[in-house]
Amino acid sequence: MFHVKRSYDNIVIGGGHAGLEASLASSRMGANTLLVTMDISAISRMSCNPAIGGLAKGHLVAEIDALGGEMARVIDKTGIQFRMLNRSRGRAVWSPRAQADKIKYSFEMRSRVENQDNLDILEDTVIKIITEKDRVVAILTQNHGEISCLSAIVTAGTFLNGLIHIGLEHKKGGRLDEESAVGITQSLNSVGIISGRLKTGTPPRIHFDSINIEHTTPQYGDAQPVPFSFQTKNFAPKNIPCYITHTNQVTHDILFSGLDRSPLYSGKIRGVGPRYCPSIEDKIVRFRNRSSHQIFLEPEWEGACQYYVNGFSTSLPIDIQRKGLRSIPGLEEAEIIKPGYAIEYDFFSSYQLKRTLETKTISGLYLAGQVNGTSGYEEAAALGLMAGINAVLKIHSEQPFILSRSDAYIGVLIDDLITKSPAEPYRMFTSSAEYRLLLRFDNADQRLSHYGQRYGLVPSEQFLKTRQKTDTIRTTIDFLRATTIGPAEINPTLHRCGENAVGSGLNLFKALCRPNIHLEDLLQFLPSSLSNVIVSIDGLVNLVEIDVKYHGYIKRQSIQIKSQARHENTLLSPDFDYLKINSITKEAREKLNQIKPETIGQASRISGVSPSDITALLILLKKQVVSRET
Ligand SMILES: Cc1cc2nc3c(=O)[nH]c(=O)nc-3n(C[C@H](O)[C@H](O)[C@H](O)COP(=O)(O)OP(=O)(O)OC[C@H]3O[C@@H](n4cnc5c(N)ncnc54)[C@H](O)[C@@H]3O)c2cc1C
C-alpha cells in the first residue's frame, strides 16, 4: 500500500506533458521526487490535437530525446501515422510529425512514471505553495495536507482558474469534464509573482460512422517513416489515414450567423489567444476573402470512433458548430461527440523566470509548460525536462544547465520566453531559430546527448553510438577532403549522375558539393572498412552530405556564433539598478529594469534595447571592474 512521505527533495505539480518529463528527469537524477496530479488516469493526456511533432515541434521532440526525455520513445511506440513535413524544402526545416493513439500514449507514459524508482505519484490537488523567506518549503494538498520539499515545479497547464466557454455559456474547468485548480495562483500572487490570463481553444470531436469518407481525400503517412527517437530500433508503425476536406461559403455564412453568440466576439473572453492557431470564427473574420479553409479529420486512436476536426477550433454555440460542420463535404451527417470550446486560464509572465526556469523571487520554485505562457505538448515537455534537471542540480549544489540559442531549439524557446515574455501563447517556429542549419532534428543527438549522459539520463550505450556516429562523420569528411580521384576513374560516375566530366583529377569533397552527386555514388572510392561503417549507421549518409553540401553556410553560422559568444555570457547582476543609468535610452532603462536580464546576450535581445544601449552597458561594466580592481 502506497503511503505518501511527508517530505521530498522535489515535488512536481501536474501530470501533463511538462510534469511527466520533469518528474522522470528529477527521479532519474537521484532526487526523491513526488508527482502530484489531480487525476492519475489523465497523465499526459492530449488536451487538443492527437499528434506529436510538426514544424519546429519535431525538433523539440528530438532534442528532448537526445537529453534523455521520454516523449520521442513513447510516440514512436504508440503513433499510428508518421510523416516528415517540409520534405520539399531544405533539410534544416524538415520536421517529423506523428498522429498519436492518445489513449495508448497516455497509458504508456503512465506506466513509465509508475515504474520509475525514486518517484511517488499522488492523486490530489495542490491548493497552496508554501514559502518562507523567499524560498519554497512545502505544498499544501487538498486531501493529504502539507508535504515539505526543497524544490517545487509547477506544471499546472490550463487548469489554474480555468474557465471553459461554449457559446455564451461558461463553466469552471481545466479541460472539458475536468475540474479547474484554485489556490496556486493566489499563493504565487501573494509572494509577488504576477499572473495574467490567456486563452486557447479546441475543435469538436465527431463520430467516425457519421463521416462520408468518400467525399473526402485520404492522407496517409510516409511509406518509409522516420522515428523521433535516436533509440528506436526496428521501426514499423501503423499507417492509418486522416481525411482532408474543406469549408465553403455556406459554412462561413452559418458561422457568421452565430458570431453574436460567440464568447470571443461578444467580449466574454478577455484572455489573449494564439494568433498562429486561430479559431474557425477568427479565420472567417480575419480572412474574409478566402472562400475555403482546409480541414483534417484525424483519428484519436487506432480503430477510433472519435475523430478530431483539425482546423475547426471553435467556441461558437453547439447548434452553430453542428450546422457549420454539416455544410462541409464528408460531414453532411456529422454527429458531435464532444463540442469545440475555448478555455481561459492563468499564466505567469516568463520575464519572472531565470534561464533555469526557477522564479527570480522564490528560490527553489520552478514553472514549466503552459503556465509559462507557452502552448503545445512539445514546448511543455521541453520546459518540464529543463526545469526537472535544473531543480536537481540546484539541490545538489551543481552548476545550472543552460542551453544557448546556438545549442538547441530548447535554448531558443527559453531565451525567447525570458527575454521577450510573450503576451500571447508562445509556440515554437523554425523561423525563431537563427542557426537553423546547425539545429536540425537529425543531429540533435550529436548536439545534446553528451549533456543527457552527463546527467545520467541517456544510457552509455546510446551515448557511445552517437559518439561513433560523430567520429565516422569526421573521418569520412577528412577522407573526402584528402582524396582526389583521376578522371578515368571518376568520369563514369559523373556521367551517370548527369554531371560534367573533368579533365584532371577531382577532389571527392568537391565532387560531393556538386548538386547531383550523393555520397552513395562515391562510396566505391572509400576504403571498404569505412564505407561499411557508413552504411551500417542509420541516416549517416545524409548527415555527411549536409555537412559537405552546406559547409559554406555552416561555417558562416559557426563564425557568427563565435563572434556573438564574446559577450553572450557576460553576467549582469540581478541587483543592477538600470533606472540610474543615464547613458541608455529611457525605454531600455525601463525594459532592463523589469526583465533584469542575466547576461549581456539576453539584454541585447530585449525589444527596445539597441546595440548602442549594449555598448553603454559594456562600458559601464568595464568601469565597474576597473574601479573594483583599483
Ligand atoms: C482546450 C485546449 C485547447 C488547446 N489547443 C492547443 C492547440 O491548438 N495547440 C497547441 O499546441 N496546444 C493546445 N493546447 C495546449 C496543450 O494542451 C498544452 O500546451 C499542453 O498540454 C501543456 O502541457 P502542460 O504539461 O503544461 O499542461 P497540461 O497538459 O494541461 O497538464 C496539466 C496537468 O496538471 C494537473 N494539475 C493542474 N493543476 C493542478 C493542481 N493544483 N494540483 C495537482 N495537479 C494539477 C492537471 O490535472 C494536468 O494533469 C490546448 C489545450 C486545451 C486545454
The ligand as an SDF file (V2000), in Angstrom:
LIG
                    3D

 53 58  0  0  0  0  0  0  0  0999 V2000
   -8.9140   23.3390  -24.9220 C   0  0  0  0  0  0  0  0  0  0  0  0
   -7.4550   23.2860  -25.2110 C   0  0  0  0  0  0  0  0  0  0  0  0
   -7.0070   23.5730  -26.4620 C   0  0  0  0  0  0  0  0  0  0  0  0
   -5.6660   23.5350  -26.7790 C   0  0  0  0  0  0  0  0  0  0  0  0
   -5.2830   23.8170  -28.0330 N   0  0  0  0  0  0  0  0  0  0  0  0
   -3.9800   23.7310  -28.3730 C   0  0  0  0  0  0  0  0  0  0  0  0
   -3.5600   23.9500  -29.6910 C   0  0  0  0  0  0  0  0  0  0  0  0
   -4.3360   24.2360  -30.5620 O   0  0  0  0  0  0  0  0  0  0  0  0
   -2.2420   23.8690  -29.9820 N   0  0  0  0  0  0  0  0  0  0  0  0
   -1.3580   23.5620  -29.0230 C   0  0  0  0  0  0  0  0  0  0  0  0
   -0.1790   23.4740  -29.3280 O   0  0  0  0  0  0  0  0  0  0  0  0
   -1.7300   23.3560  -27.7680 N   0  0  0  0  0  0  0  0  0  0  0  0
   -3.0180   23.4260  -27.4230 C   0  0  0  0  0  0  0  0  0  0  0  0
   -3.4100   23.2280  -26.1480 N   0  0  0  0  0  0  0  0  0  0  0  0
   -2.4120   23.2200  -25.1740 C   0  0  0  0  0  0  0  0  0  0  0  0
   -1.7870   21.9140  -24.8430 C   0  0  0  0  0  0  0  0  0  0  0  0
   -2.7550   21.0430  -24.4150 O   0  0  0  0  0  0  0  0  0  0  0  0
   -0.8530   22.2980  -23.7530 C   0  0  0  0  0  0  0  0  0  0  0  0
    0.1150   23.1800  -24.2760 O   0  0  0  0  0  0  0  0  0  0  0  0
   -0.1270   21.1880  -23.0960 C   0  0  0  0  0  0  0  0  0  0  0  0
   -0.9570   20.1550  -22.7350 O   0  0  0  0  0  0  0  0  0  0  0  0
    0.5300   21.7940  -21.8810 C   0  0  0  0  0  0  0  0  0  0  0  0
    1.1410   20.8240  -21.1430 O   0  0  0  0  0  0  0  0  0  0  0  0
    1.3140   21.0410  -19.5910 P   0  0  0  0  0  0  0  0  0  0  0  0
    2.0580   19.8770  -19.1140 O   0  0  0  0  0  0  0  0  0  0  0  0
    1.8550   22.3900  -19.3320 O   0  0  0  0  0  0  0  0  0  0  0  0
   -0.1600   21.0540  -19.0220 O   0  0  0  0  0  0  0  0  0  0  0  0
   -1.3840   20.0500  -19.1720 P   0  0  0  0  0  0  0  0  0  0  0  0
   -1.1810   19.0910  -20.2520 O   0  0  0  0  0  0  0  0  0  0  0  0
   -2.5940   20.9270  -19.2190 O   0  0  0  0  0  0  0  0  0  0  0  0
   -1.3430   19.2520  -17.8120 O   0  0  0  0  0  0  0  0  0  0  0  0
   -1.5480   19.8890  -16.5820 C   0  0  0  0  0  0  0  0  0  0  0  0
   -1.6970   18.8280  -15.5170 C   0  0  0  0  0  0  0  0  0  0  0  0
   -1.6300   19.4320  -14.2500 O   0  0  0  0  0  0  0  0  0  0  0  0
   -2.6150   18.8780  -13.4010 C   0  0  0  0  0  0  0  0  0  0  0  0
   -2.9090   19.9190  -12.4060 N   0  0  0  0  0  0  0  0  0  0  0  0
   -3.2940   21.1850  -12.6550 C   0  0  0  0  0  0  0  0  0  0  0  0
   -3.4070   21.8690  -11.5080 N   0  0  0  0  0  0  0  0  0  0  0  0
   -3.0800   21.0210  -10.5200 C   0  0  0  0  0  0  0  0  0  0  0  0
   -3.0340   21.1410   -9.1150 C   0  0  0  0  0  0  0  0  0  0  0  0
   -3.3120   22.2940   -8.4980 N   0  0  0  0  0  0  0  0  0  0  0  0
   -2.7000   20.0530   -8.3740 N   0  0  0  0  0  0  0  0  0  0  0  0
   -2.3950   18.8810   -8.9780 C   0  0  0  0  0  0  0  0  0  0  0  0
   -2.4260   18.7160  -10.3170 N   0  0  0  0  0  0  0  0  0  0  0  0
   -2.7570   19.7740  -11.0770 C   0  0  0  0  0  0  0  0  0  0  0  0
   -3.7510   18.5640  -14.3390 C   0  0  0  0  0  0  0  0  0  0  0  0
   -4.5760   17.5650  -13.7740 O   0  0  0  0  0  0  0  0  0  0  0  0
   -2.9990   18.0690  -15.5670 C   0  0  0  0  0  0  0  0  0  0  0  0
   -2.7100   16.7070  -15.4680 O   0  0  0  0  0  0  0  0  0  0  0  0
   -4.7530   23.2460  -25.7900 C   0  0  0  0  0  0  0  0  0  0  0  0
   -5.1940   22.9690  -24.5090 C   0  0  0  0  0  0  0  0  0  0  0  0
   -6.5360   22.9760  -24.2270 C   0  0  0  0  0  0  0  0  0  0  0  0
   -6.9930   22.6620  -22.8340 C   0  0  0  0  0  0  0  0  0  0  0  0
  1  2  1  0
  2  3  1  0
  2 52  2  0
  3  4  2  0
  4  5  1  0
  4 50  1  0
  5  6  2  0
  6  7  1  0
  6 13  1  0
  7  8  2  0
  7  9  1  0
  9 10  1  0
 10 11  2  0
 10 12  1  0
 12 13  2  0
 13 14  1  0
 14 15  1  0
 14 50  1  0
 15 16  1  0
 16 17  1  0
 16 18  1  0
 18 19  1  0
 18 20  1  0
 20 21  1  0
 20 22  1  0
 22 23  1  0
 23 24  1  0
 24 25  2  0
 24 26  1  0
 24 27  1  0
 27 28  1  0
 28 29  2  0
 28 30  1  0
 28 31  1  0
 31 32  1  0
 32 33  1  0
 33 34  1  0
 33 48  1  0
 34 35  1  0
 35 36  1  0
 35 46  1  0
 36 37  1  0
 36 45  1  0
 37 38  2  0
 38 39  1  0
 39 40  1  0
 39 45  2  0
 40 41  1  0
 40 42  2  0
 42 43  1  0
 43 44  2  0
 44 45  1  0
 46 47  1  0
 46 48  1  0
 48 49  1  0
 50 51  2  0
 51 52  1  0
 52 53  1  0
M  END
$$$$
